[in-house]
Amino acid sequence: MGTFITGPACGMFLADMGADVIKIERPDSGDPFRAFKGELYSPHFQTYNRNKRSIELDTRQQKDLEYFDELIKDADVFIENFRPGVAKKLNIDAERLRAINPKLIYCSISGFGSDGPDAMKPAFDTVAQAATGFLRLLLNPKNPRVVGPAIADAITGFYASQGALAALYSREKTGQGKLVEISMFEAMSHFNLDDFTHYFSAGQIMGPESRPNVSQSYVFECQDAEWIALHMSSPEKFWSGLANAVGEPDMLSRPEFSSRESRIDNYDKVLAHLKPIFLSKPLEYWCNRLIEIEVPHSPVYNSKDALETPQAKHMQMLVEAPHPVLGKYKTVRPPLRFDGEITTSVTAPPLLGEHNGERFR
């Protein structure tokens, strides 16, 4: 009974690994993330709901609740991501469901936890990023604005799926189910561990340029207005290779290039020196030069171009499935391999109530 991203993402990660996932939705409108231009099949919804079946139930109604309870009797995992107290109102709280099925893994996802001063505070992706110090690492201080995808939502769903799997493994040992709880606040705090560790160990408050400076990461515009990314890290061979690639074999004798520490301390000067060099040649030229000398790099692709590369095609990253309305559904396959095998089969995200009336195990 997940809505928006965290709960659905948890279910999708499990479904990608073979779980039979039944998405229970509010009758008529379904998951609020479905709504899009007058329809109920938004790109956002599609992202986190593949490999699932959909049925409509209102667990506040006795008949629907009885049907729901039959599903719970032999379910392995139940997932919800409502604000604290809502599950009780919907008759789906952990105490009631675990009484029906003591072996059930009940996975509860919240914004700030089930108790404490912020427990009832509404939480969405940006709120969780900001509250855990992560958003600050992405903001341009001179022009602060939120950028990038819903990282906190997806990460929380990923952690929740890990918790569900760990609880299932524990059940194999003990025969008992568990209540698994995770909040976006806890998930993003852990995901932001590097930031906290620098503060704990060195008293350093990291900023948006801290990691790029230390990892020596760069993005340059090329002559044809395409971008290239470099991750130079610490091995000196990367820098000697870069010096040869840009036609300046003596570049490392310059004070700002002379050592890793110098390059970190003088990041802006290094950037300023290399920027016009990369701007003088097109992207293809630089890719050919850098791969020849084994300098870590990649073109900065968009979503269309990323799946058109020879490597992406070789790894069969794009997979397709038939769809009852759209005709064809396209997505990126699950990333895990088991004994060398990849998963290329996928089912399209369900239409609302597409599997109403089906018999489940």
Helices and strands as residue ranges (DSSP letters): H 6-16, E 21-25, G 32-34, H 43-47, E 52-56, H 62-73, E 77-80, H 86-89, H 94-100, E 105-110, H 125-131, G 135-137, H 151-174, E 178-183, H 184-191, H 193-202, H 210-215, E 217-221, E 227-231, H 236-245, G 251-253, G 255-257, H 260-265, H 267-279, H 283-292, E 297-299, H 303-306, H 310-314, E 318-323, E 327-332
